[in-house]
């Protein structure tokens, strides 16, 4: 199995609801290692840069307003098939469609305020991880 890095993000709605510990506990229980983590506030411009792939979509303005509305937790997650495993743990983008026991089913309000973000491919993971973290900030080896 290939060890991957992926970006995991706890969005402003979940930070406001004080769900950081619960979400991190679920990540760790799923066997993913947190290789880097930081809390930050995205400016509107930074949110626009992060979500540039969605620039032409109808939800871009509201998404970037929301993502710059409060602090987020950005994490680098490491593990075998980390991208697909974290996406499964998150659940479908729309919490109404998310499986029972997933983060979004349990904590999301709607499609936009859906508690977490995760990279959807190795290419987006590489881009997103380095958007938030310099390579030296990422734990290089699994301490186990």
Residue, then its C-alpha position, 0 to 999 in steps of 0.5 A: x500500500x502506498x503512503x500518501x499525504x493529504x490536506x485535511x481542513x476543519x472549516x470555520x463552522x466546525x471551529x465555531x462549534x468547538x468540534x476540533x477535538x472530536x474531528x481530530x479524534x476521528x482522524x486518529x481513530x481512523x489510523x491517519x497520522x497528523x504530520x503537521x497542523x496549524x490554526x489560521x485565519x484565511x483572508x478573503x484573498x487567500x481563500x480565493x487563491x486556495x479555491x481558485x479551481x472553483x473561480x468560475x462556479x456560482x458558489x465561489x463568492x459565498x464559499x470564499x466569504x465563508x472560508x475567510x469568516x473565522x479560523x480554520x485548522x489545516x492539517x497534513x494527514x499521512x497514511x496508506x491511501x490517506x486521500x480516499x480514507x479521509x474522504x470516506x471519513x468526511x462523507x459526501x459533500x452534501x451532509x444529507x447524502x453522507x453516510x451515517x457516522x461520517x463527519x459531515x453527516x454528524x456535524x455539517x449544516x449544509x453543502x457549504x458549511x460542511x465542517x471539513x475539507x479534504x483533497x480529492x486527488x494526489x495532484x490537489x493534495x500536493x498543491x493544497x498541502x504546500x499552500x499551507x505548509x513548507x516542507x520542513x514543517x511536515x513530520x518526515x517519518x512515522x514515529x511509530 
